[in-house]
Amino acid sequence: MVHVNRIKAAVIATGLSRLKAALNAFTLPLESYPSVSAARTAVNQRLAAYYDERRAYDEVVRQANDAEFNHPKGADYDAAAMAAVQPWLTKIDARRTQLNCPAN
C-alpha cells in the first residue's frame, strides 16, 4: 500500500492536473466556429495538445513506477535499517550489562 500511495502522490502532483486541463479544454461549442471545417481544425489542434499531455502523463507514471521498482527490496531494506541502528543497540546492550539489568 505504501508503494501505491507514493506512486499516486507522484502522479497526481506532477501529471494529472495537466492531463485534466487538456481534457477540459477539449469542449468545443460548434456554434463558436464559422464552419464545420474550422471546428474540425480546432478539434485536431486540441487532440494534438491532448496527446502531448497524455505522453507527458504516461512518462510521469513510468518514472513513478521505476522509482518504486528500484526501491530497496525487503531483505536489503531490513539489512540497511539494522546496520543503521546497530551501533545504538550495541550501546544499549553494553549499558544494560554494565548496570546489571535483566535481559528482558
Secondary structure by P-SEA (a helix, b strand, c coil): caaaaaaaaaaaaccaaaaaaaaaaccccccccccaaaaaaaaaaaaaaaaaaaaaaaaaaaaaaaaaaacccaaaaaaaaaaaaaaaaaaaaaaaaaaccccc
